[in-house]
Amino acid sequence: MSEPVLLEAGAVAPEIDAVATGGEAFRLSDHSGKWVVIYFYPRANTPG
């Protein structure tokens, strides 16, 4: 697992490569120039 990245409000987000719901690949740079909302949540059935 990589080191956490702390961002200030308004900072440019680092590249994100992930698997989205449904199994499709998501790369943040593919959405350059567009508004994107990325939501992270705790793993299912865990406290928090």
mmCIF file as Biopython writes it, N, C-alpha, C and O atoms, coordinates in Angstrom:
data_model
#
loop_
_atom_site.group_PDB
_atom_site.id
_atom_site.type_symbol
_atom_site.label_atom_id
_atom_site.label_alt_id
_atom_site.label_comp_id
_atom_site.label_asym_id
_atom_site.label_entity_id
_atom_site.label_seq_id
_atom_site.pdbx_PDB_ins_code
_atom_site.Cartn_x
_atom_site.Cartn_y
_atom_site.Cartn_z
_atom_site.occupancy
_atom_site.B_iso_or_equiv
_atom_site.auth_seq_id
_atom_site.auth_asym_id
_atom_site.pdbx_PDB_model_num
ATOM 1   N N  . MET A ? 1  ? 0.847   -1.178 0.000   1.0 0.0 1  A 1 
ATOM 2   C CA . MET A ? 1  ? 0.000   0.000  0.000   1.0 0.0 1  A 1 
ATOM 3   C C  . MET A ? 1  ? 0.890   1.238  0.000   1.0 0.0 1  A 1 
ATOM 4   O O  . MET A ? 1  ? 1.928   1.250  0.660   1.0 0.0 1  A 1 
ATOM 5   N N  . SER A ? 2  ? 0.503   2.266  -0.721  1.0 0.0 2  A 1 
ATOM 6   C CA . SER A ? 2  ? 1.319   3.470  -0.824  1.0 0.0 2  A 1 
ATOM 7   C C  . SER A ? 2  ? 1.069   4.423  0.345   1.0 0.0 2  A 1 
ATOM 8   O O  . SER A ? 2  ? 0.109   4.272  1.101   1.0 0.0 2  A 1 
ATOM 9   N N  . GLU A ? 3  ? 1.946   5.391  0.470   1.0 0.0 3  A 1 
ATOM 10  C CA . GLU A ? 3  ? 1.822   6.399  1.522   1.0 0.0 3  A 1 
ATOM 11  C C  . GLU A ? 3  ? 0.588   7.268  1.267   1.0 0.0 3  A 1 
ATOM 12  O O  . GLU A ? 3  ? 0.279   7.561  0.112   1.0 0.0 3  A 1 
ATOM 13  N N  . PRO A ? 4  ? -0.123  7.684  2.316   1.0 0.0 4  A 1 
ATOM 14  C CA . PRO A ? 4  ? -1.263  8.576  2.125   1.0 0.0 4  A 1 
ATOM 15  C C  . PRO A ? 4  ? -0.809  9.926  1.591   1.0 0.0 4  A 1 
ATOM 16  O O  . PRO A ? 4  ? 0.302   10.374 1.871   1.0 0.0 4  A 1 
ATOM 17  N N  . VAL A ? 5  ? -1.666  10.561 0.830   1.0 0.0 5  A 1 
ATOM 18  C CA . VAL A ? 5  ? -1.382  11.879 0.271   1.0 0.0 5  A 1 
ATOM 19  C C  . VAL A ? 5  ? -2.335  12.870 0.923   1.0 0.0 5  A 1 
ATOM 20  O O  . VAL A ? 5  ? -3.552  12.702 0.856   1.0 0.0 5  A 1 
ATOM 21  N N  . LEU A ? 6  ? -1.786  13.895 1.549   1.0 0.0 6  A 1 
ATOM 22  C CA . LEU A ? 6  ? -2.607  14.933 2.166   1.0 0.0 6  A 1 
ATOM 23  C C  . LEU A ? 6  ? -2.675  16.121 1.218   1.0 0.0 6  A 1 
ATOM 24  O O  . LEU A ? 6  ? -1.644  16.618 0.764   1.0 0.0 6  A 1 
ATOM 25  N N  . LEU A ? 7  ? -3.875  16.573 0.921   1.0 0.0 7  A 1 
ATOM 26  C CA . LEU A ? 7  ? -4.070  17.685 -0.008  1.0 0.0 7  A 1 
ATOM 27  C C  . LEU A ? 7  ? -4.674  18.881 0.698   1.0 0.0 7  A 1 
ATOM 28  O O  . LEU A ? 7  ? -5.482  18.730 1.614   1.0 0.0 7  A 1 
ATOM 29  N N  . GLU A ? 8  ? -4.289  20.043 0.280   1.0 0.0 8  A 1 
ATOM 30  C CA . GLU A ? 8  ? -4.906  21.286 0.741   1.0 0.0 8  A 1 
ATOM 31  C C  . GLU A ? 8  ? -6.108  21.569 -0.161  1.0 0.0 8  A 1 
ATOM 32  O O  . GLU A ? 8  ? -6.139  21.142 -1.315  1.0 0.0 8  A 1 
ATOM 33  N N  . ALA A ? 9  ? -7.082  22.281 0.365   1.0 0.0 9  A 1 
ATOM 34  C CA . ALA A ? 9  ? -8.241  22.672 -0.446  1.0 0.0 9  A 1 
ATOM 35  C C  . ALA A ? 9  ? -7.769  23.443 -1.673  1.0 0.0 9  A 1 
ATOM 36  O O  . ALA A ? 9  ? -6.960  24.364 -1.560  1.0 0.0 9  A 1 
ATOM 37  N N  . GLY A ? 10 ? -8.269  23.070 -2.832  1.0 0.0 10 A 1 
ATOM 38  C CA . GLY A ? 10 ? -7.918  23.743 -4.082  1.0 0.0 10 A 1 
ATOM 39  C C  . GLY A ? 10 ? -6.691  23.177 -4.768  1.0 0.0 10 A 1 
ATOM 40  O O  . GLY A ? 10 ? -6.360  23.600 -5.876  1.0 0.0 10 A 1 
ATOM 41  N N  . ALA A ? 11 ? -6.007  22.229 -4.138  1.0 0.0 11 A 1 
ATOM 42  C CA . ALA A ? 11 ? -4.801  21.635 -4.731  1.0 0.0 11 A 1 
ATOM 43  C C  . ALA A ? 11 ? -5.182  20.711 -5.888  1.0 0.0 11 A 1 
ATOM 44  O O  . ALA A ? 11 ? -6.293  20.182 -5.932  1.0 0.0 11 A 1 
ATOM 45  N N  . VAL A ? 12 ? -4.264  20.526 -6.809  1.0 0.0 12 A 1 
ATOM 46  C CA . VAL A ? 12 ? -4.466  19.599 -7.910  1.0 0.0 12 A 1 
ATOM 47  C C  . VAL A ? 12 ? -4.360  18.177 -7.366  1.0 0.0 12 A 1 
ATOM 48  O O  . VAL A ? 12 ? -3.423  17.856 -6.635  1.0 0.0 12 A 1 
ATOM 49  N N  . ALA A ? 13 ? -5.313  17.334 -7.720  1.0 0.0 13 A 1 
ATOM 50  C CA . ALA A ? 13 ? -5.314  15.952 -7.238  1.0 0.0 13 A 1 
ATOM 51  C C  . ALA A ? 13 ? -4.242  15.132 -7.943  1.0 0.0 13 A 1 
ATOM 52  O O  . ALA A ? 13 ? -3.954  15.367 -9.117  1.0 0.0 13 A 1 
ATOM 53  N N  . PRO A ? 14 ? -3.655  14.179 -7.240  1.0 0.0 14 A 1 
ATOM 54  C CA . PRO A ? 14 ? -2.686  13.281 -7.877  1.0 0.0 14 A 1 
ATOM 55  C C  . PRO A ? 14 ? -3.410  12.310 -8.808  1.0 0.0 14 A 1 
ATOM 56  O O  . PRO A ? 14 ? -4.633  12.182 -8.746  1.0 0.0 14 A 1 
ATOM 57  N N  . GLU A ? 15 ? -2.663  11.632 -9.663  1.0 0.0 15 A 1 
ATOM 58  C CA . GLU A ? 15 ? -3.258  10.636 -10.557 1.0 0.0 15 A 1 
ATOM 59  C C  . GLU A ? 15 ? -3.907  9.529  -9.735  1.0 0.0 15 A 1 
ATOM 60  O O  . GLU A ? 15 ? -3.373  9.103  -8.711  1.0 0.0 15 A 1 
ATOM 61  N N  . ILE A ? 16 ? -5.044  9.080  -10.190 1.0 0.0 16 A 1 
ATOM 62  C CA . ILE A ? 16 ? -5.757  7.978  -9.550  1.0 0.0 16 A 1 
ATOM 63  C C  . ILE A ? 16 ? -6.064  6.949  -10.620 1.0 0.0 16 A 1 
ATOM 64  O O  . ILE A ? 16 ? -6.675  7.268  -11.639 1.0 0.0 16 A 1 
ATOM 65  N N  . ASP A ? 17 ? -5.645  5.727  -10.393 1.0 0.0 17 A 1 
ATOM 66  C CA . ASP A ? 17 ? -6.006  4.581  -11.228 1.0 0.0 17 A 1 
ATOM 67  C C  . ASP A ? 17 ? -6.777  3.636  -10.333 1.0 0.0 17 A 1 
ATOM 68  O O  . ASP A ? 17 ? -6.259  3.191  -9.309  1.0 0.0 17 A 1 
ATOM 69  N N  . ALA A ? 18 ? -8.014  3.322  -10.706 1.0 0.0 18 A 1 
ATOM 70  C CA . ALA A ? 18 ? -8.841  2.471  -9.851  1.0 0.0 18 A 1 
ATOM 71  C C  . ALA A ? 18 ? -9.801  1.663  -10.702 1.0 0.0 18 A 1 
ATOM 72  O O  . ALA A ? 18 ? -9.952  1.902  -11.900 1.0 0.0 18 A 1 
ATOM 73  N N  . VAL A ? 19 ? -10.437 0.712  -10.065 1.0 0.0 19 A 1 
ATOM 74  C CA . VAL A ? 19 ? -11.509 -0.052 -10.700 1.0 0.0 19 A 1 
ATOM 75  C C  . VAL A ? 19 ? -12.814 0.486  -10.137 1.0 0.0 19 A 1 
ATOM 76  O O  . VAL A ? 19 ? -13.039 0.444  -8.928  1.0 0.0 19 A 1 
ATOM 77  N N  . ALA A ? 20 ? -13.668 0.989  -11.009 1.0 0.0 20 A 1 
ATOM 78  C CA . ALA A ? 20 ? -14.931 1.589  -10.598 1.0 0.0 20 A 1 
ATOM 79  C C  . ALA A ? 20 ? -15.995 0.508  -10.394 1.0 0.0 20 A 1 
ATOM 80  O O  . ALA A ? 20 ? -15.808 -0.648 -10.775 1.0 0.0 20 A 1 
ATOM 81  N N  . THR A ? 21 ? -17.105 0.905  -9.791  1.0 0.0 21 A 1 
ATOM 82  C CA . THR A ? 21 ? -18.232 0.006  -9.639  1.0 0.0 21 A 1 
ATOM 83  C C  . THR A ? 21 ? -18.594 -0.552 -11.003 1.0 0.0 21 A 1 
ATOM 84  O O  . THR A ? 21 ? -18.671 0.197  -11.977 1.0 0.0 21 A 1 
ATOM 85  N N  . GLY A ? 22 ? -18.813 -1.829 -11.085 1.0 0.0 22 A 1 
ATOM 86  C CA . GLY A ? 22 ? -19.114 -2.465 -12.357 1.0 0.0 22 A 1 
ATOM 87  C C  . GLY A ? 22 ? -17.889 -3.042 -13.039 1.0 0.0 22 A 1 
ATOM 88  O O  . GLY A ? 22 ? -17.999 -3.711 -14.066 1.0 0.0 22 A 1 
ATOM 89  N N  . GLY A ? 23 ? -16.700 -2.777 -12.458 1.0 0.0 23 A 1 
ATOM 90  C CA . GLY A ? 23 ? -15.484 -3.379 -12.970 1.0 0.0 23 A 1 
ATOM 91  C C  . GLY A ? 23 ? -14.724 -2.584 -14.012 1.0 0.0 23 A 1 
ATOM 92  O O  . GLY A ? 23 ? -13.646 -3.010 -14.427 1.0 0.0 23 A 1 
ATOM 93  N N  . GLU A ? 24 ? -15.245 -1.437 -14.455 1.0 0.0 24 A 1 
ATOM 94  C CA . GLU A ? 24 ? -14.529 -0.663 -15.467 1.0 0.0 24 A 1 
ATOM 95  C C  . GLU A ? 24 ? -13.368 0.110  -14.846 1.0 0.0 24 A 1 
ATOM 96  O O  . GLU A ? 24 ? -13.410 0.504  -13.680 1.0 0.0 24 A 1 
ATOM 97  N N  . ALA A ? 25 ? -12.339 0.312  -15.652 1.0 0.0 25 A 1 
ATOM 98  C CA . ALA A ? 25 ? -11.164 1.049  -15.196 1.0 0.0 25 A 1 
ATOM 99  C C  . ALA A ? 25 ? -11.476 2.538  -15.132 1.0 0.0 25 A 1 
ATOM 100 O O  . ALA A ? 25 ? -12.222 3.064  -15.957 1.0 0.0 25 A 1 
ATOM 101 N N  . PHE A ? 26 ? -10.898 3.205  -14.146 1.0 0.0 26 A 1 
ATOM 102 C CA . PHE A ? 26 ? -11.043 4.658  -14.002 1.0 0.0 26 A 1 
ATOM 103 C C  . PHE A ? 26 ? -9.661  5.254  -13.849 1.0 0.0 26 A 1 
ATOM 104 O O  . PHE A ? 26 ? -8.881  4.817  -13.003 1.0 0.0 26 A 1 
ATOM 105 N N  . ARG A ? 27 ? -9.356  6.241  -14.656 1.0 0.0 27 A 1 
ATOM 106 C CA . ARG A ? 27 ? -8.087  6.982  -14.545 1.0 0.0 27 A 1 
ATOM 107 C C  . ARG A ? 27 ? -8.464  8.466  -14.512 1.0 0.0 27 A 1 
ATOM 108 O O  . ARG A ? 27 ? -9.120  8.972  -15.421 1.0 0.0 27 A 1 
ATOM 109 N N  . LEU A ? 28 ? -8.042  9.145  -13.459 1.0 0.0 28 A 1 
ATOM 110 C CA . LEU A ? 28 ? -8.401  10.544 -13.282 1.0 0.0 28 A 1 
ATOM 111 C C  . LEU A ? 28 ? -7.956  11.405 -14.460 1.0 0.0 28 A 1 
ATOM 112 O O  . LEU A ? 28 ? -8.685  12.309 -14.868 1.0 0.0 28 A 1 
ATOM 113 N N  . SER A ? 29 ? -6.784  11.143 -15.007 1.0 0.0 29 A 1 
ATOM 114 C CA . SER A ? 29 ? -6.279  11.960 -16.115 1.0 0.0 29 A 1 
ATOM 115 C C  . SER A ? 29 ? -7.149  11.866 -17.372 1.0 0.0 29 A 1 
ATOM 116 O O  . SER A ? 29 ? -7.074  12.743 -18.232 1.0 0.0 29 A 1 
ATOM 117 N N  . ASP A ? 30 ? -7.968  10.822 -17.492 1.0 0.0 30 A 1 
ATOM 118 C CA . ASP A ? 30 ? -8.883  10.715 -18.625 1.0 0.0 30 A 1 
ATOM 119 C C  . ASP A ? 30 ? -10.003 11.752 -18.549 1.0 0.0 30 A 1 
ATOM 120 O O  . ASP A ? 30 ? -10.724 11.961 -19.524 1.0 0.0 30 A 1 
ATOM 121 N N  . HIS A ? 31 ? -10.149 12.398 -17.399 1.0 0.0 31 A 1 
ATOM 122 C CA . HIS A ? 31 ? -11.224 13.368 -17.173 1.0 0.0 31 A 1 
ATOM 123 C C  . HIS A ? 31 ? -10.671 14.779 -16.972 1.0 0.0 31 A 1 
ATOM 124 O O  . HIS A ? 31 ? -11.323 15.630 -16.368 1.0 0.0 31 A 1 
ATOM 125 N N  . SER A ? 32 ? -9.477  15.013 -17.478 1.0 0.0 32 A 1 
ATOM 126 C CA . SER A ? 32 ? -8.826  16.315 -17.331 1.0 0.0 32 A 1 
ATOM 127 C C  . SER A ? 32 ? -9.706  17.425 -17.891 1.0 0.0 32 A 1 
ATOM 128 O O  . SER A ? 32 ? -10.268 17.298 -18.979 1.0 0.0 32 A 1 
ATOM 129 N N  . GLY A ? 33 ? -9.818  18.510 -17.137 1.0 0.0 33 A 1 
ATOM 130 C CA . GLY A ? 33 ? -10.614 19.658 -17.569 1.0 0.0 33 A 1 
ATOM 131 C C  . GLY A ? 33 ? -12.081 19.557 -17.217 1.0 0.0 33 A 1 
ATOM 132 O O  . GLY A ? 33 ? -12.850 20.471 -17.514 1.0 0.0 33 A 1 
ATOM 133 N N  . LYS A ? 34 ? -12.489 18.458 -16.587 1.0 0.0 34 A 1 
ATOM 134 C CA . LYS A ? 34 ? -13.890 18.261 -16.202 1.0 0.0 34 A 1 
ATOM 135 C C  . LYS A ? 34 ? -13.980 18.219 -14.681 1.0 0.0 34 A 1 
ATOM 136 O O  . LYS A ? 34 ? -13.002 17.904 -14.003 1.0 0.0 34 A 1 
ATOM 137 N N  . TRP A ? 35 ? -15.148 18.537 -14.154 1.0 0.0 35 A 1 
ATOM 138 C CA . TRP A ? 35 ? -15.392 18.398 -12.726 1.0 0.0 35 A 1 
ATOM 139 C C  . TRP A ? 35 ? -15.611 16.921 -12.439 1.0 0.0 35 A 1 
ATOM 140 O O  . TRP A ? 35 ? -16.381 16.259 -13.134 1.0 0.0 35 A 1 
ATOM 141 N N  . VAL A ? 36 ? -14.938 16.403 -11.417 1.0 0.0 36 A 1 
ATOM 142 C CA . VAL A ? 36 ? -15.055 15.003 -11.034 1.0 0.0 36 A 1 
ATOM 143 C C  . VAL A ? 36 ? -15.209 14.934 -9.522  1.0 0.0 36 A 1 
ATOM 144 O O  . VAL A ? 36 ? -14.481 15.606 -8.790  1.0 0.0 36 A 1 
ATOM 145 N N  . VAL A ? 37 ? -16.151 14.126 -9.053  1.0 0.0 37 A 1 
ATOM 146 C CA . VAL A ? 37 ? -16.315 13.881 -7.629  1.0 0.0 37 A 1 
ATOM 147 C C  . VAL A ? 37 ? -15.876 12.447 -7.373  1.0 0.0 37 A 1 
ATOM 148 O O  . VAL A ? 37 ? -16.395 11.512 -7.983  1.0 0.0 37 A 1 
ATOM 149 N N  . ILE A ? 38 ? -14.924 12.281 -6.473  1.0 0.0 38 A 1 
ATOM 150 C CA . ILE A ? 38 ? -14.442 10.955 -6.110  1.0 0.0 38 A 1 
ATOM 151 C C  . ILE A ? 38 ? -14.793 10.749 -4.643  1.0 0.0 38 A 1 
ATOM 152 O O  . ILE A ? 38 ? -14.386 11.529 -3.781  1.0 0.0 38 A 1 
ATOM 153 N N  . TYR A ? 39 ? -15.537 9.711  -4.375  1.0 0.0 39 A 1 
ATOM 154 C CA . TYR A ? 39 ? -16.024 9.442  -3.028  1.0 0.0 39 A 1 
ATOM 155 C C  . TYR A ? 39 ? -15.388 8.161  -2.505  1.0 0.0 39 A 1 
ATOM 156 O O  . TYR A ? 39 ? -15.471 7.112  -3.143  1.0 0.0 39 A 1 
ATOM 157 N N  . PHE A ? 40 ? -14.763 8.251  -1.360  1.0 0.0 40 A 1 
ATOM 158 C CA . PHE A ? 40 ? -14.188 7.088  -0.694  1.0 0.0 40 A 1 
ATOM 159 C C  . PHE A ? 40 ? -15.001 6.826  0.573   1.0 0.0 40 A 1 
ATOM 160 O O  . PHE A ? 40 ? -15.426 7.759  1.253   1.0 0.0 40 A 1 
ATOM 161 N N  . TYR A ? 41 ? -15.207 5.580  0.872   1.0 0.0 41 A 1 
ATOM 162 C CA . TYR A ? 41 ? -15.960 5.240  2.081   1.0 0.0 41 A 1 
ATOM 163 C C  . TYR A ? 41 ? -15.278 4.065  2.768   1.0 0.0 41 A 1 
ATOM 164 O O  . TYR A ? 41 ? -14.510 3.335  2.141   1.0 0.0 41 A 1 
ATOM 165 N N  . PRO A ? 42 ? -15.564 3.879  4.079   1.0 0.0 42 A 1 
ATOM 166 C CA . PRO A ? 42 ? -14.958 2.755  4.790   1.0 0.0 42 A 1 
ATOM 167 C C  . PRO A ? 42 ? -15.395 1.422  4.170   1.0 0.0 42 A 1 
ATOM 168 O O  . PRO A ? 42 ? -16.481 1.311  3.600   1.0 0.0 42 A 1 
ATOM 169 N N  . ARG A ? 43 ? -14.554 0.455  4.291   1.0 0.0 43 A 1 
ATOM 170 C CA . ARG A ? 43 ? -14.878 -0.881 3.806   1.0 0.0 43 A 1 
ATOM 171 C C  . ARG A ? 43 ? -16.170 -1.374 4.460   1.0 0.0 43 A 1 
ATOM 172 O O  . ARG A ? 43 ? -16.422 -1.074 5.627   1.0 0.0 43 A 1 
ATOM 173 N N  . ALA A ? 44 ? -16.983 -2.121 3.729   1.0 0.0 44 A 1 
ATOM 174 C CA . ALA A ? 44 ? -18.263 -2.611 4.235   1.0 0.0 44 A 1 
ATOM 175 C C  . ALA A ? 44 ? -18.092 -3.415 5.525   1.0 0.0 44 A 1 
ATOM 176 O O  . ALA A ? 44 ? -17.126 -4.158 5.695   1.0 0.0 44 A 1 
ATOM 177 N N  . ASN A ? 45 ? -19.040 -3.246 6.404   1.0 0.0 45 A 1 
ATOM 178 C CA . ASN A ? 45 ? -19.107 -3.985 7.667   1.0 0.0 45 A 1 
ATOM 179 C C  . ASN A ? 45 ? -17.908 -3.733 8.580   1.0 0.0 45 A 1 
ATOM 180 O O  . ASN A ? 45 ? -17.493 -4.625 9.319   1.0 0.0 45 A 1 
ATOM 181 N N  . THR A ? 46 ? -17.355 -2.528 8.530   1.0 0.0 46 A 1 
ATOM 182 C CA . THR A ? 46 ? -16.287 -2.154 9.446   1.0 0.0 46 A 1 
ATOM 183 C C  . THR A ? 46 ? -16.742 -0.954 10.262  1.0 0.0 46 A 1 
ATOM 184 O O  . THR A ? 46 ? -17.558 -0.168 9.779   1.0 0.0 46 A 1 
ATOM 185 N N  . PRO A ? 47 ? -16.246 -0.786 11.477  1.0 0.0 47 A 1 
ATOM 186 C CA . PRO A ? 47 ? -16.631 0.407  12.244  1.0 0.0 47 A 1 
ATOM 187 C C  . PRO A ? 47 ? -16.044 1.667  11.608  1.0 0.0 47 A 1 
ATOM 188 O O  . PRO A ? 47 ? -14.960 1.629  11.026  1.0 0.0 47 A 1 
ATOM 189 N N  . GLY A ? 48 ? -16.748 2.747  11.719  1.0 0.0 48 A 1 
ATOM 190 C CA . GLY A ? 48 ? -16.209 4.000  11.241  1.0 0.0 48 A 1 
ATOM 191 C C  . GLY A ? 48 ? -16.981 4.565  10.149  1.0 0.0 48 A 1 
ATOM 192 O O  . GLY A ? 48 ? -16.640 5.633  9.639   1.0 0.0 48 A 1 
#
